[in-house]
Amino acid sequence: MKKIVLMVAVAACVAFASQSVQASAVQTSVENVMQDDFVKIEVKELPQVVQDAIAKSYEGSTVKEAYVAGTDGAKKYKVVLVDKDQKEQTVVLNEQGEVIE
């Protein structure tokens, strides 16, 4: 009887320990996302090179929101796209219209 109680206690400890590890991993990733310094801009403020790259690579999608981060020569553009099925997708591009991250 003692062995059964001991096994149940050990199993409970193992189960709860794995859940706490998973919870802390999720929290860490959320903190990283919030550290981005993107500022919302109008869609028409996107450089033509970036607009052309989006039109070519994501044909049929429309730009819902646009954000910019960085300084001249090192700007990144985060663009929220909506496809024909109304699914949203976030893409990060550099000033040359190349997808990064």
ABEGO torsion letter per residue (X at the ends): XAAAAAAAAAAAAAAAAAAAAAAAAAAAAAAAAAABABBBBBAAABBAAAAAAAAAABBGBBBABBBBBEBBGABBBBBBBBBAAGBBBBBBBBAAGBBBX
